[in-house]
Amino acid sequence: MNGTIKLNNPIEINGKKVKELTYDTDAITATQFAEADARKMRASGSKGGNLSGAVELDYSFHLYLGFAAIVAVNPEIDMSDLERIKGADVMEVMKVGRNFIIRPGEASQDDDSDEPSETTPERSTPQSQSSNENQ
C-alpha cells in the first residue's frame, strides 16, 4: 500500500521544511521491520518486548512501521527525522503501520482452515407445533 501523508505540522529534514511524506508498506524490508521494533522498544523504554500481547494492538510498533514505510521509499530520510513528527500527524503515520499489520478487508478472515465452519441445524418442525405434539 502506498500513498502520501500531508503533514499538518511540517518537519525539517536535511535543512528543508517537509510538508508531505510518501510511503510504501510493500517496500518495507525485513531489516526495516526489525529496526521499527527495536526503535519502538527504545522509545517506550521497554526491555521485555511487546507488552500489548498482540502485534495487532501494538500502536507504538504501528507508528514505527509507518516510519519504515516512509524511509523505504525515501532513503534520504532517517527514522530519527520522523520522530519529530507531532500532533495529528503521529496518528496518520500510525495508521499506515496499522494497515500494514491489519490489511483492510482481511480482519474478518482469521480462520485459515480448509474445513467449513459448523452451522447450527434449524428445526424442521416449528417449536410451537412440536411442543403440541408431545402433549
C-alpha positions in Angstrom: 0.0 0.0 0.0 1.5 3.4 -0.9 0.4 7.0 -0.7 1.3 10.4 0.6 0.8 11.9 4.1 0.2 15.6 4.2 1.6 17.0 7.4 -0.3 19.5 9.5 2.9 20.3 11.3 5.8 20.3 8.7 9.1 19.0 9.9 12.6 19.9 8.9 14.7 17.2 7.2 18.2 17.8 5.9 17.6 21.6 6.1 14.3 21.6 4.2 10.8 22.0 5.5 8.8 18.9 4.6 5.0 19.1 4.2 4.4 15.8 2.5 5.8 12.3 3.0 5.4 9.4 0.5 5.3 5.9 1.8 5.0 2.3 0.6 4.4 -0.5 3.0 5.2 -3.1 0.3 8.8 -1.7 0.2 9.4 -2.4 4.0 12.3 -4.9 4.2 12.9 -7.4 7.0 15.7 -5.3 8.3 13.4 -2.2 8.4 10.7 -4.3 10.1 13.2 -5.3 12.9 14.5 -1.8 13.2 11.0 -0.5 13.7 10.5 -2.9 16.5 13.9 -2.1 18.1 13.3 1.7 17.9 9.8 1.3 19.3 11.2 -0.6 22.3 13.9 2.0 22.9 11.4 4.9 22.6 9.0 3.2 25.0 11.7 2.1 27.4 10.6 -1.5 27.1 13.2 -4.2 27.6 10.8 -7.1 27.6 9.4 -6.9 24.1 5.8 -6.4 23.1 3.8 -5.5 26.3 0.5 -5.3 24.4 0.4 -9.0 23.9 -0.5 -8.9 20.2 1.1 -7.1 17.3 -2.3 -6.0 16.2 -2.6 -3.9 19.3 0.9 -2.5 19.5 0.2 1.0 18.4 3.8 2.2 19.0 5.1 -0.5 16.7 2.5 0.6 14.1 4.0 4.1 14.3 7.5 2.8 13.7 6.3 0.6 10.9 4.8 3.8 9.3 8.2 5.4 9.7 9.7 2.3 8.0 7.3 2.6 5.1 8.4 6.3 4.6 12.1 5.5 4.9 11.7 2.6 2.4 10.9 5.0 -0.4 12.8 8.0 0.9 16.3 6.7 1.8 17.5 10.3 2.4 15.2 10.4 5.5 16.2 8.7 8.7 13.7 7.4 11.3 15.2 9.9 13.8 14.0 12.7 11.5 10.5 11.2 11.6 10.5 11.0 15.4 10.0 14.8 15.3 6.5 14.4 13.8 3.9 15.7 16.2 0.1 16.2 16.7 -2.4 14.5 14.5 0.4 13.7 12.1 1.5 11.0 14.5 -1.8 9.3 14.1 -1.7 9.4 10.3 1.7 7.7 10.3 0.5 5.2 12.9 -2.5 4.3 10.6 0.0 3.4 7.8 1.7 0.9 10.1 -1.5 -0.4 11.4 -2.8 -1.0 7.9 0.4 -2.9 7.2 -0.3 -5.3 10.1 -4.1 -5.4 9.7 -4.8 -5.1 6.0 -8.2 -3.5 5.4 -10.7 -6.1 4.4 -8.7 -9.0 5.9 -9.6 -8.5 9.6 -12.6 -10.8 9.4 -10.7 -13.6 7.6 -8.8 -15.0 10.6 -9.9 -18.6 10.0 -7.4 -20.2 7.7 -8.7 -23.7 7.9 -10.0 -25.5 4.9 -12.8 -27.1 6.8 -16.2 -25.5 6.5 -17.5 -23.7 9.6 -20.0 -25.6 11.7 -23.6 -24.3 11.5 -26.4 -25.0 13.8 -29.1 -27.0 12.1 -32.5 -25.5 12.0 -35.6 -27.3 13.3 -37.6 -28.9 10.6 -40.8 -28.5 12.8 -41.7 -25.2 14.3 -41.3 -25.0 18.1 -45.0 -24.5 18.8 -46.1 -27.4 16.7 -43.6 -29.9 18.1 -44.5 -29.0 21.7 -48.2 -29.5 21.0 -47.4 -33.0 19.5 -45.6 -34.0 22.7 -48.6 -33.4 25.0 
